[in-house]
Amino acid sequence: MHLTRTLLEYRGVDDEVATYVTDYVLCLVVWMFGTHLLYIKLKPSMTSPKVDEYMLREERINEKSFRTSVVILIMYTFCSISLLAGLVHQFLQTVMPYTTWTDDWRWLIVWRFASAISCVLDGGFIVLALQILAEEKVFLPSRKQFLIGYSLLACFIGAKFVYSLAKLSHPIDPWSLRDDFLITFICVLMGLVMVAVACCSRRSSRVPSVTSSATNEVTSTLDSVEISPAENSSTTGSYVVEHQSGKKCCRTDLYLNLIGYISFLFSGVAYFIFSDLCSMEVDEQTTNCPFSTSFNKNAWFHLALIPVFASFYFAELLAIRRRKSCQI
């Protein structure tokens, strides 16, 4: 790193190769996650022509859930942020001279724009948690509550976008992302609480067991639908097993989302701690950093986010399968 650039490194803008390479790797991985989900969402439904129109319509609704769209939006937004951040890390340090904030505005504008679009990420984490609550029937807002809630969320997103761009005129430190990170982690914490409530609600709820007569009634109803014997056997079996056991369909996707929120929050807390302890502006003789002086907190933070977004990705893949099979 250029010795004259430590003021930038203190704010997370270093020129180490590991920093911007991990930014690009994170961008590529998250882009692949989002693109695969987008492909699944947009591909034509390959359904048997014997199934009636009502079942076809229900399957399309389940396959193209709004929740999937939210996850795709989160993936592509974070992919864009990571790409722009990597470009700034790589090329800002080549600007000469750079002794004040006003020597070159171009990369500062890119940096602040990447920070500004993180408002979409914040809103996405909240909406995803709300969708999970709705799927679990923990919170089903009325039309009025829906309009008020999402209007307030839109105002919040717009306010953060304007605030992030307005920091271009900050007289002391226009590069600082501490406030933006703090807002993001507060939104993740809110989402974590909502998903945890959904998990607890699911564990405490049980579906009443079904009597044999009711089971026979369901079986006869399914027989009346014009579907193949294999599909009939599978559908009836899953219904009977699920209701006789008194439990709901396994929801691994729900717990993967919970892991994703927890991991994101934990990564952010660790990053804030090491940002203060392991900064290059801290005297090496007095620092309490538990790692060597070559420790790159930015690169490790980028790598830690890969399993976080992998959790959300696999959670949505499992949720798509669940909507096709369990219909819960």
ZANUNU-489736 format. One record per residue (C-alpha): x, y, z; residue number from 1; residue in one letter. Coordinates in steps of 0.1 Angstrom, whole numbers, plus 5000, padded with zeros to 4 digits. Each point is the difference from the previous one (the first is absolute). Layout:
BEGIN
X|Y|Z|NUM|a
...
END
This chain:
BEGIN
5000|5000|5000|1|m
5012|5035|4993|2|h
5012|5016|5033|3|l
4981|5032|4992|4|t
4967|4981|4996|5|r
4995|4987|5036|6|t
4972|5025|5005|7|l
4980|4981|4973|8|l
5008|4966|5015|9|e
4987|5011|5033|10|y
4967|5005|4983|11|r
5001|4966|4983|12|g
5014|5012|4966|13|v
5033|4981|4997|14|d
5019|4991|4969|15|d
5010|4964|5009|16|e
4994|4975|4973|17|v
4982|4976|5023|18|a
4974|5027|5007|19|t
4988|5007|4965|20|y
5005|4964|4988|21|v
4977|4987|5028|22|t
4976|5027|4991|23|d
4998|4987|4964|24|y
4998|4964|5012|25|v
4971|5009|5023|26|l
4983|5018|4972|27|c
5004|4970|4976|28|l
4987|4975|5025|29|v
4970|5021|5011|30|v
4992|5008|4963|31|w
4999|4962|4992|32|m
4977|4995|5030|33|f
4976|5027|4988|34|g
5002|4989|4963|35|t
4991|4964|5008|36|h
4970|5011|5020|37|l
4990|5024|4972|38|l
5002|4971|4975|39|y
4979|4978|5022|40|i
4974|5028|5004|41|k
4998|5008|4962|42|l
5002|4965|4985|43|k
4968|4985|4986|44|p
4980|4977|5022|45|s
5006|4964|4989|46|m
4967|4985|5013|47|t
4981|4970|4989|48|s
4971|5009|4976|49|p
4977|4977|5020|50|k
4999|5023|5030|51|v
4971|5024|5000|52|d
5002|5037|4995|53|e
4995|5008|5037|54|y
5030|4979|5010|55|m
5021|5016|4973|56|l
4991|5034|5012|57|r
5009|4991|5036|58|e
5033|4986|4989|59|e
5010|5031|4981|60|r
4991|5022|5030|61|i
5021|4978|5023|62|n
5030|4998|4976|63|e
5000|5038|4994|64|k
4996|5011|5036|65|s
5006|5036|5008|66|f
5025|4989|5026|67|r
5022|4986|4972|68|t
5000|5034|4984|69|s
5011|5016|5032|70|v
5029|4976|5004|71|v
5011|5006|4964|72|i
4998|5038|5006|73|l
5022|4996|5031|74|i
5025|4979|4980|75|m
5003|5024|4971|76|y
5002|5031|5022|77|t
5028|4986|5021|78|f
5018|4988|4969|79|c
4999|5036|4986|80|s
5013|5014|5033|81|i
5028|4975|5002|82|s
5011|5007|4964|83|l
5000|5038|5005|84|l
5019|4997|5032|85|a
5026|4978|4984|86|g
5006|5025|4972|87|l
5005|5028|5026|88|v
5024|4978|5020|89|h
5020|4992|4968|90|q
5002|5033|4982|91|f
4996|5028|5026|92|l
5035|4996|5013|93|q
5014|5007|4965|94|t
4987|5036|5001|95|v
5029|5024|5005|96|m
5002|5022|5018|97|p
4974|4992|5027|98|y
5006|5021|5031|99|t
4965|5013|5006|100|t
4965|4987|4993|101|w
4995|5025|4971|102|t
5030|4989|4980|103|d
4978|4975|4980|104|d
4963|4997|5003|105|w
4994|4972|4975|106|r
5007|4969|5022|107|w
4984|5017|5030|108|l
4968|5003|4980|109|i
5001|4963|4991|110|v
5007|4992|5037|111|w
4970|5020|5013|112|r
4977|4987|4973|113|f
5009|4964|5010|114|a
4992|5010|5035|115|s
4967|5016|4990|116|a
4986|4970|4982|117|i
5006|4980|5031|118|s
4966|5014|5010|119|c
4984|4974|4977|120|v
5019|4973|5018|121|l
4987|5013|5034|122|d
4965|5000|4988|123|g
5004|4966|4984|124|g
5010|4984|5033|125|f
4969|5014|5017|126|i
4976|4990|4972|127|v
5015|4965|4999|128|l
4994|4996|5037|129|a
4964|5013|4996|130|l
4994|4975|4972|131|q
5012|4972|5023|132|i
4976|5012|5027|133|l
4972|5000|4975|134|a
5008|4965|4987|135|e
4999|4987|5036|136|e
4967|5019|5006|137|k
5016|5018|5030|138|v
4992|5034|4986|139|f
4975|5006|4972|140|l
4996|5037|4996|141|p
4967|5015|4988|142|s
5000|5021|4969|143|r
5002|5032|5020|144|k
5029|4987|5021|145|q
5018|4988|4968|146|f
4997|5034|4983|147|l
5011|5019|5031|148|i
5029|4976|5008|149|g
5014|4999|4965|150|y
4996|5038|4996|151|s
5021|5006|5032|152|l
5025|4975|4987|153|l
5002|5018|4966|154|a
5006|5033|5019|155|c
5027|4984|5020|156|f
5018|4987|4969|157|i
4997|5034|4983|158|g
5013|5018|5031|159|a
5031|4977|5003|160|k
5007|5004|4963|161|f
4999|5038|5003|162|v
5020|5000|5032|163|y
5028|4978|4985|164|s
5004|5023|4970|165|l
4998|5031|5021|166|a
5032|4989|5018|167|k
5019|5010|4969|168|l
5000|5034|5015|169|s
5012|4989|5034|170|h
5029|5024|5009|171|p
5020|4975|5021|172|i
4995|4965|4988|173|d
4978|4994|4969|174|p
5014|4964|4997|175|w
4986|4988|5033|176|s
4976|4970|4998|177|l
4995|4995|5037|178|r
4965|5015|5001|179|d
4989|4981|4969|180|d
5013|4967|5014|181|f
4983|5007|5033|182|l
4966|5006|4982|183|i
5005|4968|4980|184|t
5007|4979|5031|185|f
4970|5015|5018|186|i
4978|4988|4971|187|c
5016|4966|5001|188|v
4994|4998|5038|189|l
4963|5009|4994|190|m
4998|4972|4974|191|g
5017|4976|5023|192|l
4975|5007|5027|193|v
4971|4994|4976|194|m
5014|4968|4986|195|v
5007|4987|5035|196|a
4964|5007|5010|197|v
4989|4980|4969|198|a
5023|4971|5011|199|c
4986|5000|5035|200|c
4965|5002|4988|201|s
5005|4971|4977|202|r
5015|4979|5028|203|r
4972|5007|5024|204|s
4972|4994|4975|205|s
4987|4965|4991|206|r
4975|4989|4974|207|v
4972|4980|5015|208|p
5001|4963|4992|209|s
4975|4987|4975|210|v
4977|4971|5006|211|t
4999|4970|4977|212|s
4966|5011|4986|213|s
5014|5034|4991|214|a
5030|4983|4984|215|t
4978|4978|4979|216|n
4980|5031|4990|217|e
5032|5018|4989|218|v
5011|4969|4981|219|t
4967|4997|4981|220|s
5001|5037|4992|221|t
5035|4996|4985|222|l
4988|4970|4980|223|d
4974|5021|4984|224|s
5027|5023|4986|225|v
5014|4989|4966|226|e
5036|4994|5008|227|i
5024|4972|4996|228|s
5001|4971|5025|229|p
5035|5009|5011|230|a
4991|5036|5007|231|e
4968|4989|5018|232|n
5020|4976|5023|233|s
5026|5026|5007|234|s
4976|5028|5008|235|t
4978|4978|5022|236|t
5029|4985|5018|237|g
5016|5034|5008|238|s
4966|5013|5012|239|y
4993|4970|5023|240|v
5035|4998|5014|241|v
5001|5037|5007|242|e
4966|5002|5018|243|h
5002|4967|5018|244|q
5034|5011|5015|245|s
4984|5032|5012|246|g
5029|5021|4986|247|k
5005|5024|4971|248|k
5021|4994|4970|249|c
5037|5002|5006|250|c
5012|5036|4996|251|r
5038|4999|4996|252|t
4997|5031|4979|253|d
4987|5019|5030|254|l
5030|4991|5022|255|y
5024|5008|4972|256|l
4986|5035|4998|257|n
5004|5003|5037|258|l
5037|4989|4997|259|i
5005|5025|4972|260|g
4987|5029|5021|261|y
5021|4990|5030|262|i
5031|4995|4979|263|s
4996|5034|4984|264|f
4996|5017|5033|265|l
5029|4981|5016|266|f
5023|5009|4970|267|s
4991|5037|5004|268|g
5007|5001|5037|269|v
5034|4983|4995|270|a
5008|5024|4972|271|y
4993|5030|5022|272|f
5021|4986|5029|273|i
5030|4993|4978|274|f
4997|5033|4982|275|s
5009|5017|5032|276|d
5025|4975|5013|277|l
5019|4992|4968|278|c
5001|5033|4982|279|s
5033|5010|4984|280|m
4996|5034|5017|281|e
5003|4983|5034|282|v
5036|4998|5014|283|d
5013|4965|4997|284|e
5015|5002|5035|285|q
4967|5008|5016|286|t
4975|4982|4979|287|t
4979|4972|5014|288|n
4994|4983|4967|289|c
5003|4962|5005|290|p
5013|4995|4964|291|f
5032|5009|4982|292|s
5005|5034|4984|293|t
4993|4985|4966|294|s
4965|4991|5010|295|f
4975|5013|4974|296|n
4967|5004|5017|297|k
4983|5012|4968|298|n
5009|4969|4981|299|a
4989|4977|5028|300|w
4968|5018|5004|301|f
4993|4995|4962|302|h
5007|4963|5003|303|l
4978|4997|5031|304|a
4971|5013|4980|305|l
5001|4972|4975|306|i
4985|4974|5023|307|p
4975|5026|5012|308|v
4985|5005|4965|309|f
5004|4962|4993|310|a
4976|4995|5030|311|s
4974|5023|4984|312|f
5005|4984|4966|313|y
4995|4964|5012|314|f
4972|5010|5022|315|a
4981|5014|4970|316|e
5008|4969|4979|317|l
4985|4978|5027|318|l
4970|5024|5004|319|a
4993|4996|4962|320|i
5000|4962|5003|321|r
4978|5002|5031|322|r
4974|5021|4982|323|r
4998|4974|4973|324|k
4997|4970|5023|325|s
4986|5009|5034|326|c
4979|5030|4989|327|q
5006|5016|5035|328|i
END
